[in-house]
């Protein structure tokens, strides 16, 4: 707790003392404390939790409350230990038992919680590809928001689970510049350097301008190169410089120069680089606004962020959309599915007035 207070103070000092611009933005981003809503259970006992789950499932009827309580009060690493212990104790697969006793979105979110992060991503991508047609939005949502380690782990998990090559499957289900962008992302070649080369950022901004607005037609390969291999910190500075050259934001440029799935993917990369917390808040909002709910996106974002940044995402959601994330979930979901999501996002924090 003391660390959070100290870092908040430093962040406020940077905001006050450093002149507005890309350097201040980067410094503040580096100081942000990303916090999840799900944490490792302090007095964890895999055997006791396995027994609770077994008793909740066996016989007639299901104790959904216990399923929710156990799986939303433990970290992913602890849930993996429970899966192993459960099979050791009862000779049964926990996932199979849960799938046999639950259904619908409630079942999907519980199964998602049983997956390792890599397996979860691999399954999301496989679901987007297999069968008739391709869910390009899901492909974009996973591949354009994953770092190098996540992409490499996802590719290995995909190979182990499905005995298939992820890159080849993506190639066979997509085409053109969109295909080339996704294949590039799957190489996991983004720079992870925290150092900013301001001269290179300015050069990249000029290249982007000359590849798009500054010429007849668009050279998508230039956008592909810069958006995929530059670090997120570098891209923030590049986008800032682009706006000075063009008088348009990078998002406005993408909208005017591209269309379809390529534009969606490029926008996702840009938004994620600029502010991933705001990006996820918007994704949650869009999954619930209007008629119907995009449950796949709602489940994916909450599971992906609940152990690292969902606490901050909730704050941005409240600020941007004038309502708590919990209130939106309560209005758009129901039953045990709703109860599980609410347990994952945790209670709203009390914000002290200064």
C-alpha positions as a Python dict, from the first residue, in 0.01 Angstrom:
ca = {
    (1, 'X'): (0, 0, 0),
    (2, 'X'): (285, 237, 83),
    (3, 'X'): (439, 173, -259),
    (4, 'X'): (116, 278, -435),
    (5, 'X'): (100, 602, -238),
    (6, 'X'): (462, 679, -313),
    (7, 'X'): (425, 615, -685),
    (8, 'X'): (111, 826, -703),
    (9, 'X'): (303, 1112, -547),
    (10, 'X'): (588, 1071, -797),
    (11, 'X'): (341, 1061, -1084),
    (12, 'X'): (179, 1383, -966),
    (13, 'X'): (522, 1545, -935),
    (14, 'X'): (615, 1446, -1291),
    (15, 'X'): (283, 1580, -1421),
    (16, 'X'): (346, 1908, -1242),
    (17, 'X'): (718, 1957, -1306),
    (18, 'X'): (780, 1810, -1655),
    (19, 'X'): (667, 2013, -1956),
    (20, 'X'): (375, 1866, -2156),
    (21, 'X'): (490, 1644, -2440),
    (22, 'X'): (588, 1289, -2528),
    (23, 'X'): (861, 1265, -2261),
    (24, 'X'): (615, 1346, -1980),
    (25, 'X'): (363, 1098, -2121),
    (26, 'X'): (622, 819, -2124),
    (27, 'X'): (745, 901, -1772),
    (28, 'X'): (392, 891, -1632),
    (29, 'X'): (313, 565, -1815),
    (30, 'X'): (621, 401, -1661),
    (31, 'X'): (506, 503, -1313),
    (32, 'X'): (148, 376, -1343),
    (33, 'X'): (69, 100, -1097),
    (34, 'X'): (-129, -162, -1288),
    (35, 'X'): (-347, -359, -1048),
    (36, 'X'): (-567, -657, -1097),
    (37, 'X'): (-889, -751, -921),
    (38, 'X'): (-795, -1116, -872),
    (39, 'X'): (-497, -1206, -656),
    (40, 'X'): (-333, -1522, -529),
    (41, 'X'): (-520, -1659, -226),
    (42, 'X'): (-312, -1609, 88),
    (43, 'X'): (-380, -1941, 260),
    (44, 'X'): (-414, -2152, -51),
    (45, 'X'): (-486, -2524, -19),
    (46, 'X'): (-523, -2702, -354),
    (47, 'X'): (-649, -3020, -186),
    (48, 'X'): (-923, -2840, 9),
    (49, 'X'): (-1034, -2643, -296),
    (50, 'X'): (-1038, -2958, -509),
    (51, 'X'): (-1258, -3129, -253),
    (52, 'X'): (-1496, -2832, -245),
    (53, 'X'): (-1526, -2840, -624),
    (54, 'X'): (-1582, -3216, -633),
    (55, 'X'): (-1855, -3194, -372),
    (56, 'X'): (-2015, -2904, -561),
    (57, 'X'): (-2037, -3112, -879),
    (58, 'X'): (-2102, -3472, -771),
    (59, 'X'): (-2450, -3618, -742),
    (60, 'X'): (-2775, -3452, -843),
    (61, 'X'): (-2765, -3078, -887),
    (62, 'X'): (-2470, -2841, -884),
    (63, 'X'): (-2353, -2597, -619),
    (64, 'X'): (-2281, -2307, -855),
    (65, 'X'): (-2196, -2073, -568),
    (66, 'X'): (-1901, -2290, -463),
    (67, 'X'): (-1775, -2319, -822),
    (68, 'X'): (-1777, -1941, -851),
    (69, 'X'): (-1623, -1886, -510),
    (70, 'X'): (-1328, -2121, -564),
    (71, 'X'): (-1246, -2020, -921),
    (72, 'X'): (-1275, -1644, -868),
    (73, 'X'): (-1077, -1633, -542),
    (74, 'X'): (-759, -1793, -675),
    (75, 'X'): (-494, -1685, -923),
    (76, 'X'): (-441, -1861, -1255),
    (77, 'X'): (-131, -2032, -1120),
    (78, 'X'): (-330, -2161, -823),
    (79, 'X'): (-612, -2281, -1050),
    (80, 'X'): (-357, -2486, -1246),
    (81, 'X'): (-252, -2649, -918),
    (82, 'X'): (-618, -2724, -841),
    (83, 'X'): (-665, -2889, -1182),
    (84, 'X'): (-368, -3119, -1118),
    (85, 'X'): (-470, -3197, -759),
    (86, 'X'): (-832, -3265, -859),
    (87, 'X'): (-725, -3526, -1112),
    (88, 'X'): (-482, -3681, -863),
    (89, 'X'): (-753, -3706, -598),
    (90, 'X'): (-1048, -3823, -809),
    (91, 'X'): (-908, -3953, -1138),
    (92, 'X'): (-1133, -3711, -1324),
    (93, 'X'): (-1074, -3404, -1537),
    (94, 'X'): (-1204, -3088, -1366),
    (95, 'X'): (-1287, -2917, -1694),
    (96, 'X'): (-1488, -3215, -1816),
    (97, 'X'): (-1680, -3224, -1489),
    (98, 'X'): (-1760, -2852, -1505),
    (99, 'X'): (-1864, -2872, -1871),
    (100, 'X'): (-2093, -3164, -1783),
    (101, 'X'): (-2264, -2973, -1503),
    (102, 'X'): (-2290, -2618, -1643),
    (103, 'X'): (-2391, -2454, -1969),
    (104, 'X'): (-2393, -2139, -2177),
    (105, 'X'): (-2183, -1836, -2093),
    (106, 'X'): (-2151, -1948, -1731),
    (107, 'X'): (-1973, -2260, -1854),
    (108, 'X'): (-1757, -2058, -2096),
    (109, 'X'): (-1629, -1819, -1833),
    (110, 'X'): (-1551, -2101, -1587),
    (111, 'X'): (-1363, -2297, -1853),
    (112, 'X'): (-1178, -1979, -1951),
    (113, 'X'): (-1062, -1943, -1591),
    (114, 'X'): (-921, -2296, -1600),
    (115, 'X'): (-701, -2218, -1901),
    (116, 'X'): (-346, -2091, -1875),
    (117, 'X'): (-315, -1747, -2042),
    (118, 'X'): (-146, -1908, -2344),
    (119, 'X'): (-411, -2180, -2377),
    (120, 'X'): (-687, -1921, -2339),
    (121, 'X'): (-542, -1709, -2622),
    (122, 'X'): (-487, -2016, -2839),
    (123, 'X'): (-848, -2126, -2790),
    (124, 'X'): (-980, -1777, -2873),
    (125, 'X'): (-781, -1775, -3197),
    (126, 'X'): (-882, -2131, -3286),
    (127, 'X'): (-1250, -2046, -3234),
    (128, 'X'): (-1204, -1747, -3466),
    (129, 'X'): (-1056, -1964, -3741),
    (130, 'X'): (-1219, -2307, -3734),
    (131, 'X'): (-1539, -2387, -3915),
    (132, 'X'): (-1713, -2189, -4185),
    (133, 'X'): (-1596, -1829, -4211),
    (134, 'X'): (-1348, -1637, -3999),
    (135, 'X'): (-1408, -1410, -3702),
    (136, 'X'): (-1160, -1140, -3799),
    (137, 'X'): (-1256, -918, -3505),
    (138, 'X'): (-1154, -1193, -3262),
    (139, 'X'): (-824, -1245, -3444),
    (140, 'X'): (-755, -872, -3422),
    (141, 'X'): (-859, -860, -3057),
    (142, 'X'): (-608, -1127, -2959),
    (143, 'X'): (-312, -1086, -3196),
    (144, 'X'): (-299, -705, -3196),
    (145, 'X'): (-294, -683, -2816),
    (146, 'X'): (-37, -952, -2733),
    (147, 'X'): (330, -890, -2655),
    (148, 'X'): (618, -1103, -2783),
    (149, 'X'): (614, -1350, -2494),
    (150, 'X'): (237, -1390, -2518),
    (151, 'X'): (252, -1453, -2893),
    (152, 'X'): (528, -1713, -2862),
    (153, 'X'): (346, -1888, -2576),
    (154, 'X'): (20, -1877, -2776),
    (155, 'X'): (182, -2035, -3082),
    (156, 'X'): (327, -2318, -2872),
    (157, 'X'): (-3, -2375, -2690),
    (158, 'X'): (-187, -2379, -3025),
    (159, 'X'): (57, -2641, -3157),
    (160, 'X'): (23, -2857, -2844),
    (161, 'X'): (-359, -2834, -2820),
    (162, 'X'): (-454, -2861, -3186),
    (163, 'X'): (-148, -3021, -3351),
    (164, 'X'): (-153, -2736, -3601),
    (165, 'X'): (63, -2440, -3698),
    (166, 'X'): (-101, -2111, -3602),
    (167, 'X'): (77, -1903, -3864),
    (168, 'X'): (-28, -2141, -4144),
    (169, 'X'): (-388, -2142, -4020),
    (170, 'X'): (-397, -1762, -4012),
    (171, 'X'): (-248, -1747, -4362),
    (172, 'X'): (-511, -1986, -4500),
    (173, 'X'): (-801, -1793, -4345),
    (174, 'X'): (-697, -1436, -4434),
    (175, 'X'): (-559, -1253, -4736),
    (176, 'X'): (-388, -941, -4866),
    (177, 'X'): (-245, -669, -4647),
    (178, 'X'): (-451, -789, -4350),
    (179, 'X'): (-292, -1133, -4379),
    (180, 'X'): (57, -982, -4402),
    (181, 'X'): (-3, -774, -4089),
    (182, 'X'): (-116, -1074, -3882),
    (183, 'X'): (172, -1289, -4005),
    (184, 'X'): (412, -1009, -3913),
    (185, 'X'): (264, -992, -3562),
    (186, 'X'): (304, -1368, -3522),
    (187, 'X'): (682, -1331, -3563),
    (188, 'X'): (689, -1167, -3217),
    (189, 'X'): (949, -917, -3333),
    (190, 'X'): (839, -598, -3158),
    (191, 'X'): (1117, -402, -2991),
    (192, 'X'): (1092, -417, -2612),
    (193, 'X'): (1341, -138, -2551),
    (194, 'X'): (1234, 134, -2306),
    (195, 'X'): (1475, 380, -2465),
    (196, 'X'): (1330, 632, -2709),
    (197, 'X'): (1521, 742, -3017),
    (198, 'X'): (1345, 1072, -3083),
    (199, 'X'): (1516, 1122, -3418),
    (200, 'X'): (1400, 779, -3534),
    (201, 'X'): (1049, 851, -3407),
    (202, 'X'): (1039, 1170, -3615),
    (203, 'X'): (1174, 979, -3915),
    (204, 'X'): (905, 712, -3868),
    (205, 'X'): (636, 979, -3846),
    (206, 'X'): (754, 1126, -4176),
    (207, 'X'): (763, 781, -4334),
    (208, 'X'): (406, 715, -4226),
    (209, 'X'): (292, 1048, -4364),
    (210, 'X'): (469, 997, -4697),
    (211, 'X'): (329, 642, -4722),
    (212, 'X'): (-26, 764, -4673),
    (213, 'X'): (-147, 1121, -4686),
    (214, 'X'): (164, 1247, -4864),
    (215, 'X'): (113, 1039, -5178),
    (216, 'X'): (-147, 908, -5418),
    (217, 'X'): (-253, 572, -5283),
    (218, 'X'): (-119, 410, -4966),
    (219, 'X'): (197, 209, -4910),
    (220, 'X'): (60, -28, -4647),
    (221, 'X'): (398, -200, -4608),
    (222, 'X'): (541, 108, -4435),
    (223, 'X'): (256, 112, -4183),
    (224, 'X'): (302, -264, -4137),
    (225, 'X'): (674, -230, -4065),
    (226, 'X'): (652, 56, -3815),
    (227, 'X'): (337, -57, -3633),
    (228, 'X'): (469, -411, -3581),
    (229, 'X'): (839, -377, -3495),
    (230, 'X'): (854, -52, -3294),
    (231, 'X'): (806, -55, -2917),
    (232, 'X'): (482, 85, -2775),
    (233, 'X'): (676, 368, -2610),
    (234, 'X'): (838, 455, -2942),
    (235, 'X'): (502, 449, -3121),
    (236, 'X'): (353, 698, -2875),
    (237, 'X'): (624, 950, -2963),
    (238, 'X'): (588, 871, -3334),
    (239, 'X'): (213, 935, -3324),
    (240, 'X'): (270, 1263, -3144),
    (241, 'X'): (517, 1373, -3413),
    (242, 'X'): (281, 1253, -3686),
    (243, 'X'): (7, 1486, -3561),
    (244, 'X'): (249, 1780, -3587),
    (245, 'X'): (342, 1695, -3946),
    (246, 'X'): (-3, 1603, -4071),
    (247, 'X'): (-242, 1810, -3857),
    (248, 'X'): (-432, 1481, -3830),
    (249, 'X'): (-406, 1213, -3564),
    (250, 'X'): (-273, 872, -3660),
    (251, 'X'): (-623, 731, -3609),
    (252, 'X'): (-771, 984, -3851),
    (253, 'X'): (-498, 898, -4100),
    (254, 'X'): (-570, 524, -4072),
    (255, 'X'): (-942, 586, -4123),
    (256, 'X'): (-879, 794, -4434),
    (257, 'X'): (-612, 571, -4591),
    (258, 'X'): (-738, 220, -4513),
    (259, 'X'): (-1057, 23, -4484),
    (260, 'X'): (-1200, -307, -4370),
    (261, 'X'): (-1010, -548, -4147),
    (262, 'X'): (-675, -385, -4215),
    (263, 'X'): (-803, -51, -4083),
    (264, 'X'): (-954, -223, -3778),
    (265, 'X'): (-626, -399, -3702),
    (266, 'X'): (-416, -85, -3749),
    (267, 'X'): (-652, 115, -3528),
    (268, 'X'): (-629, -154, -3260),
    (269, 'X'): (-249, -145, -3269),
    (270, 'X'): (-247, 234, -3246),
    (271, 'X'): (-505, 255, -2966),
    (272, 'X'): (-332, -19, -2767),
    (273, 'X'): (5, 154, -2801),
    (274, 'X'): (-136, 491, -2694),
    (275, 'X'): (-330, 374, -2386),
    (276, 'X'): (-405, 8, -2327),
    (277, 'X'): (-616, 79, -2018),
    (278, 'X'): (-844, 309, -2217),
    (279, 'X'): (-842, 57, -2503),
    (280, 'X'): (-975, -221, -2279),
    (281, 'X'): (-1232, 9, -2118),
    (282, 'X'): (-1364, 95, -2465),
    (283, 'X'): (-1368, -274, -2565),
    (284, 'X'): (-1580, -356, -2259),
    (285, 'X'): (-1815, -66, -2332),
    (286, 'X'): (-1860, -169, -2696),
    (287, 'X'): (-1927, -529, -2593),
    (288, 'X'): (-2233, -417, -2396),
    (289, 'X'): (-2367, -102, -2564),
    (290, 'X'): (-2678, -118, -2779),
    (291, 'X'): (-2891, -426, -2834),
    (292, 'X'): (-2736, -756, -2738),
    (293, 'X'): (-2403, -835, -2574),
    (294, 'X'): (-2079, -953, -2731),
    (295, 'X'): (-2015, -1210, -2459),
    (296, 'X'): (-1700, -1345, -2623),
    (297, 'X'): (-1531, -1004, -2598),
    (298, 'X'): (-1668, -940, -2249),
    (299, 'X'): (-1533, -1273, -2121),
    (300, 'X'): (-1201, -1242, -2303),
    (301, 'X'): (-1118, -893, -2176),
    (302, 'X'): (-1218, -962, -1816),
    (303, 'X'): (-1023, -1288, -1796),
    (304, 'X'): (-720, -1138, -1970),
    (305, 'X'): (-702, -832, -1742),
    (306, 'X'): (-839, -946, -1406),
    (307, 'X'): (-496, -1035, -1267),
    (308, 'X'): (-302, -735, -1394),
    (309, 'X'): (-488, -416, -1484),
    (310, 'X'): (-866, -447, -1440),
    (311, 'X'): (-871, -219, -1134),
    (312, 'X'): (-736, 67, -1345),
    (313, 'X'): (-963, -21, -1637),
    (314, 'X'): (-1267, 10, -1408),
    (315, 'X'): (-1162, 364, -1316),
    (316, 'X'): (-1128, 466, -1681),
    (317, 'X'): (-1461, 298, -1763),
    (318, 'X'): (-1636, 500, -1492),
    (319, 'X'): (-1479, 824, -1613),
    (320, 'X'): (-1547, 768, -1983),
    (321, 'X'): (-1891, 608, -1973),
    (322, 'X'): (-2055, 762, -1666),
    (323, 'X'): (-2137, 436, -1498),
    (324, 'X'): (-1954, 160, -1315),
    (325, 'X'): (-1846, -151, -1502),
    (326, 'X'): (-2047, -350, -1246),
    (327, 'X'): (-2368, -161, -1327),
    (328, 'X'): (-2323, -228, -1699),
    (329, 'X'): (-2259, -598, -1639),
    (330, 'X'): (-2563, -620, -1411),
    (331, 'X'): (-2777, -468, -1685),
    (332, 'X'): (-2644, -685, -1967),
    (333, 'X'): (-2604, -1030, -1811),
    (334, 'X'): (-2794, -1258, -1575),
    (335, 'X'): (-2780, -1557, -1346),
    (336, 'X'): (-2461, -1739, -1249),
    (337, 'X'): (-2281, -1588, -1549),
    (338, 'X'): (-2342, -1239, -1412),
    (339, 'X'): (-2243, -1345, -1059),
    (340, 'X'): (-1913, -1483, -1192),
    (341, 'X'): (-1827, -1170, -1389),
    (342, 'X'): (-1908, -948, -1091),
    (343, 'X'): (-1685, -1162, -869),
    (344, 'X'): (-1401, -1128, -1121),
    (345, 'X'): (-1421, -749, -1147),
    (346, 'X'): (-1445, -709, -771),
    (347, 'X'): (-1612, -430, -573),
    (348, 'X'): (-1580, -69, -678),
    (349, 'X'): (-1310, 120, -493),
    (350, 'X'): (-1406, 419, -282),
    (351, 'X'): (-1241, 723, -436),
    (352, 'X'): (-1142, 976, -170),
    (353, 'X'): (-1215, 1337, -254),
    (354, 'X'): (-905, 1557, -238),
}
